Amino acid sequence: MNKYELAVVVNAKVEDEERLATVEACKSLVERFGGVITNVDEWGKKRLAYEVQKMKEGYYYFIQFDADGTVPAEIESRIRIMENVIRYLCVRQDEK
């Protein structure tokens, strides 16, 4: 099992319930493919470095999880088509 971190930027223009449902969908994807969520860090609404799809702000979430090496590709392929996700990135965390 490797340690991963999934960074998700959610559209700031959607309602709170819809935003939370999007984050829950991301967490359920991790669990569906055998990942174990260790921490969810919500940074809140932040200004984007550059405009994305005519948006200047987004809600940032960081989901840490343990999983096998094939899981991040499966998660990213499904997050890619989520409507309210502006940007995402899944990276492997180094062992310290």
N, C-alpha and C positions, 0 to 999 in steps of 0.2 A: 504494500500500500504506500502510495506517495501522497505528499501533502500538496494541495492546490489552493489557489485563491481565484475566485471568479469575481471580476469587477463588472458591475452592470450600471449603466446610466439610463434612468427611466425618464420619459417625457414629463416635463414639469407642468404641462397644460392639462393633464388628465386629472380627474377627481381622485381624492384620497383613497377611496375604496378600490378604484380601478388600479391605482399605483400599487397598493398593497397586494392586490390579487396577482399582479404581474410578478412581484417579488416572490410570492408564495409559489407561483408556477415555476419559477427558476429553482427554488429550493426543492420542489417536488421532483423536478428533472434530475437533480443530483441524487436524490434518494432512490428514484426509479432505476437508475443505472448502477446501483450498488455503492454509491458514495455515502459517507457518514459526515454530516455537517458538524463542525466543531465550534464555529463562531459565525455570527452575522453582525456586521458592523455597518450601521446606517450613518452616513455623513450628512444627510439632509440635502437641502437645495443649494447648489453651487453654480457659479457662473462658468460656462464652458470656455475653453481656451480660444475656440473659434466657432463660428456659427455652423450648426449642423441642421439641415432640413429647416432652415429659417428659424431655428430656436437658439436662444442665447443662454438658457439655464436648463439644468437637469437635476434629478435626485440621484445621488450616488449611493450604491450599496456594494459592500465587499463581503463575499460569502467564502469562508475558509472551510475546506472539507478534505477528507482522506478518501482516496479511491485508487483503482487500478489505472494503468497507463492508457487504456482505450476510452475511458469515461469522458475526458475533456472534449474530444472530437465529437462524441455523441451529443453532449450538452450544447456545444457551440452550433452544431448543425440545426438544432431545434430552436435555440435562442435567436438565431439569425432571422427567422421568419416571424418573430413576435413583433406585433405592431407597435407597442408602446416602448420598446427598448431602442434607444438611440444608438448606443455603443456598448460593447461588451469585450472582455478580454479574460481569458483563463490562462494562468501561468502556474508553473510548478515552483513551489517554495523550496529553497535550499535547506538542507539539514544543517543545524548549527551545533 
